[in-house]
Amino acid sequence: MNKNLYLVAFLSLMMAYATCSTARAQAPGDTILIADISGEYTGETKDGLAHGMGVAKGTDTYEGHFKNGLPHGQGKYTWTNGDYYQGQWKKGKKHGKGVRYIKDKNHYLQEVWRKGKLIESVKKPWSIDEMVNVHHVKIERNMIATEGTVRLRFIVNRNKKYKDTVELTGSDGYTVPQRGEWAFKNVSFPFKGNVTFRVRGKGGTRFVIAERCIVAFTIYKPGAWDVTIDEDVSNL
């Protein structure tokens, strides 16, 4: 009988030791299984590992989805020099489509990856340099307009006014109203454009200035372009 009690006690101690060892293996520093983003983690976990949405900060930073301690799904990885990759991940490796930003060249690259290997990389013909109080900006080729034309279109909540507050500056060319909207004309590339406007929402019977919106962009490739600025989050 005593031997059985000793055996039970011994097994209990072994199980307690194994539990403590597991707890140490799942300590906060081991929540992330990639060394360069391990150190500080905020987000969802499962069995002691990052799992779900979270932010991991080490030498580099990753923000997005995790699975079993690794980037998995959609996420943004930022290096210390300011470069970043935003796109799809699988088991800690780039896998699928994404955009990579090269800070010192101000280049955006559309990329396709398979299990951490680069399959395709194409330089994007434009970049968004600044957005303030704007939810989305879309830049696309216009196959009909004259080359050197950059047309602007605004999407704003119907209860707000903005048109009399628009200010445009460009690296060259000139600006003109066009069918109630605006356009840069006779520009050369790369072209830098800056747009500011104020959105005035209704307050009782008066319109009250609510916020100042700013968009700065660069278009590298010659042609005609449309820039759509969406201030209304309900359109996304």
Backbone bond lengths (Angstrom), bond angles and torsions (degrees), N, CA, C in turn:
res aa  C-N    CA-C-N  psi(-1)  N-CA   C-N-CA  omega(-1)  CA-C   N-CA-C  phi
1 M - - - 1.462 - - 1.511 110.61 -
2 N 1.383 114.89 -46.53 1.463 119.38 179.99 1.515 110.60 -61.42
3 K 1.339 116.27 -38.73 1.461 119.89 179.50 1.528 110.46 -60.63
4 N 1.334 115.67 -40.13 1.468 119.12 178.74 1.520 111.26 -64.93
5 L 1.355 116.70 -39.69 1.468 119.74 178.20 1.512 111.03 -63.44
6 Y 1.356 116.57 -43.28 1.468 120.67 177.86 1.533 110.31 -60.65
7 L 1.341 116.29 -41.17 1.460 120.82 -179.10 1.532 110.84 -63.43
8 V 1.343 115.63 -43.79 1.469 120.10 178.86 1.514 110.39 -63.11
9 A 1.336 116.70 -42.86 1.458 120.42 -179.90 1.526 110.86 -63.65
10 F 1.348 116.42 -42.09 1.470 120.77 179.96 1.531 111.22 -62.59
11 L 1.360 115.64 -44.98 1.461 119.47 179.43 1.522 111.42 -64.23
12 S 1.339 116.97 -36.70 1.462 120.42 178.13 1.511 111.10 -63.72
13 L 1.330 116.84 -41.63 1.461 120.86 178.36 1.520 111.17 -64.14
14 M 1.335 117.15 -41.45 1.455 121.11 179.28 1.525 111.41 -62.97
15 M 1.348 115.36 -41.46 1.458 119.11 178.79 1.514 110.88 -65.48
16 A 1.333 117.17 -40.10 1.468 120.48 178.04 1.510 110.77 -63.27
17 Y 1.332 118.16 -41.03 1.466 122.21 178.52 1.528 111.23 -63.88
18 A 1.355 115.04 -42.28 1.467 118.83 179.25 1.521 110.65 -63.50
19 T 1.366 116.28 -39.05 1.462 119.92 178.77 1.510 110.96 -63.56
20 C 1.356 116.96 -42.97 1.466 120.86 178.45 1.518 110.73 -63.29
21 S 1.329 117.31 -40.29 1.457 121.03 179.89 1.520 110.13 -63.40
22 T 1.347 117.16 -42.12 1.458 120.82 178.28 1.511 110.73 -62.55
23 A 1.335 116.90 -40.94 1.454 120.86 179.54 1.521 110.59 -62.17
24 R 1.325 116.98 -39.19 1.464 119.86 178.97 1.528 110.10 -67.72
25 A 1.334 117.11 -38.65 1.456 119.95 -179.19 1.525 111.38 -66.19
26 Q 1.345 116.01 -22.94 1.462 120.47 -178.38 1.521 111.16 -106.48
27 A 1.330 116.39 25.68 1.455 120.89 177.89 1.525 109.96 -62.54
28 P 1.345 118.59 160.45 1.470 121.12 -175.43 1.516 114.77 -51.72
29 G 1.334 117.81 -36.14 1.459 120.47 -178.80 1.507 113.36 -66.71
30 D 1.345 116.20 -17.95 1.457 120.63 -178.61 1.529 111.86 -104.62
31 T 1.338 117.80 11.07 1.456 121.67 179.62 1.522 110.81 -63.43
32 I 1.343 115.79 -32.72 1.452 122.98 179.82 1.528 108.67 -109.87
33 L 1.318 117.74 134.46 1.458 121.50 -174.82 1.527 113.55 -99.04
34 I 1.332 117.59 12.48 1.462 122.17 173.32 1.519 108.19 -116.39
35 A 1.311 117.40 120.46 1.457 122.02 -170.00 1.526 113.29 -59.20
36 D 1.329 118.59 -40.10 1.465 121.35 -173.26 1.523 113.69 -69.91
37 I 1.333 118.29 -15.85 1.463 120.31 176.37 1.526 111.07 -118.24
38 S 1.309 116.67 14.41 1.459 121.32 179.73 1.522 109.86 -94.74
39 G 1.317 116.93 137.97 1.456 121.45 179.69 1.508 110.77 154.73
40 E 1.323 116.16 -58.21 1.466 121.81 178.88 1.530 108.38 -132.00
41 Y 1.321 116.71 127.90 1.462 120.73 -178.71 1.518 110.69 -134.30
42 T 1.323 115.07 133.69 1.458 121.79 174.64 1.520 108.08 -128.81
43 G 1.317 117.10 120.29 1.448 118.74 179.01 1.515 113.06 154.86
44 E 1.314 115.23 -163.17 1.459 121.81 -175.78 1.530 110.83 -81.26
45 T 1.328 115.57 148.78 1.464 121.07 179.07 1.530 110.05 -136.44
46 K 1.326 113.46 162.53 1.463 121.19 173.79 1.521 107.54 -148.54
47 D 1.323 116.03 125.21 1.468 121.58 -178.32 1.532 111.11 54.31
48 G 1.334 116.90 36.45 1.455 120.98 175.72 1.511 115.17 83.40
49 L 1.327 118.17 0.46 1.461 121.90 -179.74 1.527 110.45 -115.77
50 A 1.326 115.89 151.42 1.458 120.27 175.78 1.523 109.39 -58.89
51 H 1.334 115.73 127.71 1.473 119.60 -175.30 1.522 107.40 -156.83
52 G 1.342 116.09 111.84 1.458 120.73 -172.80 1.522 109.57 110.39
53 M 1.320 117.15 -153.71 1.462 120.92 179.97 1.520 111.15 -81.19
54 G 1.355 115.69 140.71 1.454 118.69 178.24 1.509 112.28 -173.13
55 V 1.343 114.16 173.83 1.464 122.63 177.12 1.521 107.95 -128.25
56 A 1.331 116.31 124.94 1.463 122.08 179.66 1.522 109.09 -117.50
57 K 1.333 116.45 129.45 1.462 121.49 -178.22 1.520 110.28 -126.45
58 G 1.316 114.03 126.45 1.454 121.72 172.61 1.512 106.72 -140.26
59 T 1.340 117.48 -127.93 1.464 119.92 169.51 1.519 109.78 -62.43
60 D 1.340 117.21 -41.31 1.457 123.99 175.17 1.527 108.75 -111.67
61 T 1.334 116.69 179.61 1.463 121.18 -178.35 1.521 109.88 -132.27
62 Y 1.325 115.64 138.78 1.469 121.19 174.03 1.518 108.63 -128.78
63 E 1.319 115.19 133.50 1.464 121.48 177.24 1.518 108.79 -130.80
64 G 1.327 116.16 122.17 1.452 118.98 -179.53 1.518 112.05 155.93
65 H 1.324 115.56 -149.10 1.463 121.54 -177.24 1.538 111.21 -87.42
66 F 1.330 114.36 143.58 1.466 122.18 175.73 1.526 109.66 -125.01
67 K 1.320 114.70 156.74 1.459 121.25 170.60 1.525 108.20 -145.91
68 N 1.308 116.00 119.95 1.467 122.17 178.88 1.530 112.05 54.02
69 G 1.329 116.40 42.48 1.465 120.80 174.59 1.518 115.54 85.19
70 L 1.344 117.25 3.69 1.465 121.09 -176.75 1.530 110.54 -127.62
71 P 1.345 117.38 148.60 1.462 119.53 172.17 1.521 110.25 -56.83
72 H 1.330 115.34 130.29 1.467 119.39 -176.30 1.526 107.59 -158.21
73 G 1.334 116.52 116.94 1.455 120.86 -174.55 1.524 109.66 107.91
74 Q 1.319 117.20 -145.87 1.459 121.51 179.49 1.522 110.22 -87.10
75 G 1.342 116.14 136.26 1.458 119.10 178.33 1.510 112.87 -169.87
76 K 1.323 115.14 165.08 1.461 122.16 -179.62 1.525 109.29 -122.22
77 Y 1.337 115.67 122.25 1.470 122.54 179.23 1.521 107.58 -109.20
78 T 1.344 116.44 122.16 1.466 121.81 -178.18 1.519 110.15 -115.80
79 W 1.331 116.30 126.79 1.454 121.60 177.92 1.531 110.39 -86.46
80 T 1.313 117.05 165.27 1.465 121.54 -175.81 1.522 112.54 -64.02
81 N 1.330 118.56 -24.96 1.465 120.92 -179.34 1.531 112.77 -83.30
82 G 1.343 118.00 1.10 1.450 121.50 178.50 1.517 114.30 97.86
83 D 1.342 118.46 -12.67 1.468 120.77 174.21 1.531 108.87 -65.62
84 Y 1.323 116.74 152.08 1.462 118.42 174.64 1.524 111.18 -149.88
85 Y 1.321 114.59 157.80 1.466 122.71 171.47 1.513 107.32 -122.37
86 Q 1.324 116.84 127.60 1.456 121.70 178.34 1.516 108.40 -125.60
87 G 1.325 115.35 118.49 1.454 118.32 -177.23 1.519 111.95 170.53
88 Q 1.319 115.04 -146.36 1.461 121.61 -172.50 1.529 111.41 -94.13
89 W 1.343 114.35 144.44 1.466 122.83 -179.97 1.526 109.56 -133.13
90 K 1.346 114.62 154.85 1.466 120.18 174.24 1.521 108.93 -148.01
91 K 1.311 115.99 118.95 1.465 122.98 178.16 1.528 111.90 53.02
92 G 1.329 116.35 42.50 1.462 121.00 175.20 1.507 115.36 85.15
93 K 1.332 117.74 2.51 1.465 121.30 -179.47 1.523 110.13 -123.55
94 K 1.337 115.08 149.76 1.465 119.09 174.77 1.524 108.06 -62.54
95 H 1.334 115.14 131.02 1.466 118.71 -176.47 1.522 108.14 -155.80
96 G 1.330 116.47 106.90 1.445 121.06 -177.34 1.519 110.78 117.82
97 K 1.332 116.39 -153.70 1.452 121.50 -176.68 1.524 111.42 -94.95
98 G 1.350 115.12 148.53 1.452 119.96 177.87 1.509 111.55 -166.79
99 V 1.325 115.37 176.28 1.462 122.81 177.17 1.526 108.32 -123.04
100 R 1.322 115.54 130.35 1.469 120.56 177.25 1.528 108.62 -112.86
101 Y 1.321 115.04 132.82 1.462 121.19 -179.75 1.523 109.62 -108.54
102 I 1.346 116.44 127.16 1.466 122.72 177.31 1.525 107.36 -104.19
103 K 1.315 117.37 106.61 1.455 121.29 -169.07 1.518 113.31 -64.74
104 D 1.344 118.64 -47.44 1.461 119.73 -173.64 1.527 112.64 -66.97
105 K 1.334 117.64 -20.58 1.467 121.55 177.72 1.537 112.01 -106.23
106 N 1.346 116.27 -6.88 1.465 122.05 -176.54 1.533 111.13 53.31
107 H 1.348 114.88 43.93 1.463 121.62 -179.76 1.525 110.22 -107.37
108 Y 1.315 115.70 142.76 1.453 122.42 171.46 1.526 108.16 -113.40
109 L 1.319 116.98 128.85 1.455 121.90 -178.21 1.525 109.89 -117.20
110 Q 1.320 116.28 126.19 1.461 121.16 172.39 1.525 107.65 -84.32
111 E 1.330 116.95 122.82 1.461 120.40 -171.00 1.524 111.72 -128.42
112 V 1.330 114.27 154.85 1.464 122.57 171.97 1.523 107.22 -126.56
113 W 1.340 117.04 128.86 1.463 123.35 -178.02 1.516 110.41 -123.24
114 R 1.336 115.38 150.87 1.462 122.23 173.06 1.516 108.48 -134.86
115 K 1.326 115.82 111.90 1.464 122.55 177.21 1.526 111.83 52.10
116 G 1.338 116.18 43.85 1.463 120.98 176.73 1.508 115.48 85.14
117 K 1.334 117.78 -0.65 1.469 121.42 179.16 1.528 109.61 -107.42
118 L 1.344 115.63 132.18 1.453 120.76 -179.12 1.524 110.53 -73.96
119 I 1.333 115.93 124.41 1.462 121.75 -179.77 1.521 111.15 -98.87
120 E 1.332 116.43 -39.64 1.465 120.50 -176.17 1.518 109.59 -152.05
121 S 1.336 116.96 140.97 1.464 121.99 178.04 1.527 108.62 -143.25
122 V 1.331 116.34 121.25 1.462 121.95 -177.97 1.524 108.25 -128.55
123 K 1.329 115.93 129.26 1.460 120.19 179.28 1.520 110.18 -69.31
124 K 1.334 117.17 129.43 1.450 121.03 176.59 1.520 109.29 -72.89
125 P 1.332 118.04 141.66 1.460 120.86 -176.14 1.526 114.35 -80.60
126 W 1.339 117.45 5.26 1.465 119.97 -179.81 1.525 109.88 -154.83
127 S 1.318 115.91 166.83 1.461 121.11 175.48 1.518 109.33 -145.71
128 I 1.326 116.00 149.07 1.454 122.83 172.99 1.523 106.66 -97.71
129 D 1.324 117.06 115.34 1.464 120.97 -173.78 1.524 113.31 -91.83
130 E 1.332 116.40 -26.55 1.472 119.39 179.96 1.526 109.40 -159.39
131 M 1.350 115.98 139.92 1.463 122.11 173.14 1.523 108.04 -139.61
132 V 1.327 116.51 124.77 1.464 121.84 177.44 1.523 108.16 -128.84
133 N 1.333 116.68 122.88 1.465 122.83 -179.86 1.526 112.76 57.24
134 V 1.317 116.34 32.29 1.462 123.23 177.14 1.528 107.27 -128.27
135 H 1.332 116.91 136.20 1.455 120.00 -174.03 1.523 113.67 -89.59
136 H 1.328 116.65 -27.71 1.462 117.81 -175.98 1.521 109.62 -162.29
137 V 1.347 116.53 142.27 1.460 122.31 174.71 1.524 107.63 -130.60
138 K 1.314 116.35 130.04 1.462 121.38 178.22 1.523 109.21 -120.06
139 I 1.341 116.83 129.86 1.463 122.17 177.78 1.522 107.93 -120.82
140 E 1.340 116.66 126.88 1.456 119.91 -178.69 1.520 110.59 -147.18
141 R 1.338 115.37 156.27 1.460 121.06 -178.76 1.524 111.00 -65.91
142 N 1.340 114.72 143.41 1.454 121.85 171.79 1.527 106.90 -111.21
143 M 1.313 116.83 113.00 1.453 120.72 -172.77 1.529 113.27 -85.17
144 I 1.346 116.59 -2.17 1.468 119.97 -176.72 1.527 111.98 -107.69
145 A 1.324 117.41 -39.89 1.462 121.53 -174.18 1.531 111.61 -67.01
146 T 1.314 116.12 163.06 1.461 122.60 179.98 1.526 110.58 -70.12
147 E 1.335 116.36 139.66 1.463 120.20 177.64 1.518 110.05 -56.33
148 G 1.325 115.84 140.48 1.461 120.94 -177.19 1.516 113.04 92.21
149 T 1.355 116.55 7.31 1.467 121.70 178.31 1.527 109.44 -105.84
150 V 1.330 116.16 132.10 1.463 121.84 174.28 1.526 106.84 -124.41
151 R 1.324 116.12 106.78 1.466 121.12 -176.96 1.524 109.94 -92.48
152 L 1.324 115.36 144.30 1.462 121.92 -179.07 1.516 110.12 -114.14
153 R 1.328 115.59 135.89 1.463 121.93 176.63 1.522 108.06 -130.56
154 F 1.339 115.62 135.30 1.460 120.81 -178.41 1.524 109.79 -112.67
155 I 1.318 115.58 134.66 1.462 121.41 172.15 1.524 106.38 -114.55
156 V 1.325 115.82 111.19 1.465 121.87 -175.11 1.519 108.46 -131.54
157 N 1.331 116.49 144.31 1.457 121.29 177.28 1.523 110.50 -49.42
158 R 1.326 117.16 135.42 1.470 120.94 -172.73 1.526 112.56 -64.01
159 N 1.332 119.05 -17.22 1.459 121.70 178.72 1.525 112.43 -88.36
160 K 1.340 116.44 7.90 1.458 119.99 -178.19 1.520 110.41 -121.17
161 K 1.338 115.84 153.03 1.457 121.62 175.20 1.517 109.45 -115.52
162 Y 1.332 115.99 150.00 1.453 119.33 -177.48 1.525 113.08 -152.38
163 K 1.337 118.86 -22.87 1.458 121.64 -163.71 1.518 114.28 -60.89
164 D 1.336 117.43 -32.33 1.458 118.97 -177.70 1.520 112.74 -83.24
165 T 1.340 117.49 7.08 1.465 120.63 -178.53 1.527 112.78 -116.50
166 V 1.327 118.50 2.62 1.462 121.83 -174.33 1.530 110.70 -72.59
167 E 1.350 116.14 131.61 1.459 122.30 174.38 1.526 108.33 -127.19
168 L 1.331 116.68 131.66 1.458 121.95 -177.85 1.520 110.34 -121.88
169 T 1.327 116.26 137.65 1.456 121.85 169.75 1.516 108.05 -136.36
170 G 1.337 116.20 143.72 1.457 120.64 -179.66 1.507 111.20 -137.87
171 S 1.313 115.82 162.29 1.466 120.03 -178.92 1.518 111.75 -67.60
172 D 1.329 117.84 -24.73 1.464 122.16 171.27 1.520 108.95 -165.17
173 G 1.348 117.34 -173.29 1.449 121.04 -176.87 1.521 110.75 78.93
174 Y 1.340 115.99 -162.49 1.460 120.91 179.01 1.521 108.42 -144.28
175 T 1.326 116.58 165.47 1.464 121.13 -176.64 1.525 110.02 -112.72
176 V 1.333 115.44 145.78 1.465 121.16 179.40 1.524 109.37 -142.94
177 P 1.368 116.81 149.44 1.470 118.91 168.72 1.519 108.54 -70.01
178 Q 1.322 116.41 145.38 1.469 119.32 -179.53 1.518 108.97 -143.91
179 R 1.347 115.95 105.28 1.463 121.83 179.83 1.525 111.81 53.60
180 G 1.312 115.25 45.83 1.452 119.80 178.93 1.518 114.29 81.01
181 E 1.333 116.54 -3.29 1.453 120.21 176.58 1.531 107.99 -116.88
182 W 1.333 117.20 -154.63 1.457 120.39 -175.91 1.520 110.48 -136.98
183 A 1.335 115.52 161.30 1.459 120.03 178.12 1.526 109.68 -155.01
184 F 1.327 115.83 147.05 1.463 122.74 166.21 1.528 106.88 -90.43
185 K 1.322 116.62 135.04 1.464 121.01 -178.14 1.529 110.71 -121.93
186 N 1.343 113.94 151.16 1.467 121.59 173.98 1.523 112.33 55.26
187 V 1.323 116.32 43.28 1.464 120.27 -179.12 1.524 109.76 -91.55
188 S 1.322 116.53 158.54 1.462 122.39 172.62 1.527 108.43 -113.29
189 F 1.310 115.68 160.51 1.468 120.99 -173.38 1.528 111.40 -116.89
190 P 1.328 117.26 145.61 1.468 127.10 2.85 1.534 112.04 -68.11
191 F 1.319 114.46 140.14 1.466 121.25 -177.12 1.526 109.25 -112.91
192 K 1.341 115.26 133.18 1.461 121.16 176.18 1.521 109.14 -109.97
193 G 1.319 116.95 125.80 1.452 122.33 178.65 1.516 111.54 -119.94
194 N 1.325 115.15 146.98 1.463 120.75 178.16 1.520 108.51 -133.77
195 V 1.321 116.93 127.61 1.458 122.72 -176.97 1.525 108.72 -124.97
196 T 1.319 117.15 129.03 1.463 121.44 173.07 1.528 108.31 -128.76
197 F 1.312 116.40 143.72 1.468 121.50 174.72 1.517 108.25 -159.19
198 R 1.316 114.78 157.93 1.452 121.05 178.82 1.525 109.21 -110.16
199 V 1.316 115.83 133.86 1.457 121.67 177.50 1.527 108.04 -97.10
200 R 1.317 115.71 123.69 1.455 120.38 -177.85 1.518 109.51 -112.45
201 G 1.320 115.98 113.07 1.456 120.57 -179.79 1.513 111.11 -92.51
202 K 1.346 116.59 156.89 1.458 120.80 -178.82 1.522 110.96 -73.00
203 G 1.312 115.61 134.43 1.458 122.02 173.11 1.514 107.92 -131.15
204 G 1.338 118.29 94.77 1.458 121.09 -173.12 1.517 109.39 69.95
205 T 1.319 117.02 -125.43 1.468 121.08 179.46 1.514 111.66 -96.16
206 R 1.324 118.49 -1.68 1.453 121.63 -177.76 1.526 110.99 -113.17
207 F 1.332 114.48 153.65 1.456 119.43 172.84 1.523 108.54 -93.72
208 V 1.303 116.74 128.66 1.464 121.82 -177.11 1.526 108.80 -112.66
209 I 1.344 117.10 132.85 1.460 120.63 177.17 1.524 109.01 -65.18
210 A 1.311 116.57 121.16 1.463 121.07 -174.06 1.525 112.41 -101.70
211 E 1.313 117.56 -45.81 1.461 118.86 -173.55 1.525 110.87 -160.77
212 R 1.334 115.02 153.28 1.455 121.77 177.86 1.523 108.46 -100.87
213 C 1.304 116.30 127.12 1.458 121.77 -177.09 1.532 109.50 -107.73
214 I 1.330 115.66 140.29 1.465 121.33 -178.24 1.523 109.32 -135.18
215 V 1.321 115.97 136.35 1.463 121.89 171.82 1.526 107.93 -136.43
216 A 1.321 116.26 127.20 1.467 121.67 173.47 1.521 107.72 -122.98
217 F 1.332 116.33 136.28 1.460 119.89 -176.57 1.527 110.00 -145.45
218 T 1.328 114.37 160.76 1.467 121.56 175.16 1.523 108.29 -130.18
219 I 1.328 117.00 132.45 1.461 122.19 175.14 1.522 107.36 -115.19
220 Y 1.327 116.03 121.83 1.464 121.19 -173.67 1.529 112.69 -91.78
221 K 1.313 116.95 -33.86 1.460 120.60 -170.91 1.525 111.29 -93.32
222 P 1.339 119.02 130.88 1.469 121.46 178.14 1.528 111.45 -59.98
223 G 1.332 115.12 150.65 1.452 120.80 178.80 1.513 110.18 148.63
224 A 1.334 115.89 -162.41 1.462 122.90 172.98 1.524 107.51 -114.18
225 W 1.338 116.21 140.48 1.458 119.77 -170.69 1.519 111.04 -137.72
226 D 1.336 115.65 150.24 1.463 123.34 172.11 1.521 108.83 -113.83
227 V 1.328 115.80 131.85 1.462 121.62 177.02 1.527 107.76 -116.56
228 T 1.327 116.88 116.62 1.463 122.06 179.44 1.522 108.73 -105.25
229 I 1.323 116.06 122.34 1.461 122.67 -178.81 1.520 108.24 -109.39
230 D 1.323 116.02 117.26 1.469 121.90 -175.05 1.515 109.79 -109.12
231 E 1.331 115.45 109.86 1.467 120.93 178.90 1.516 111.68 -90.40
232 D 1.324 117.13 -18.98 1.454 122.29 -172.51 1.521 111.41 -95.69
233 V 1.331 117.30 109.42 1.461 121.42 -174.91 1.540 111.50 -64.06
234 S 1.315 118.60 -21.02 1.461 120.50 -179.00 1.516 112.63 -68.23
235 N 1.341 117.18 -14.25 1.460 120.33 179.04 1.517 112.61 -84.39
236 L 1.331 118.53 -10.49 1.464 120.33 -175.45 1.519 110.42 -78.56
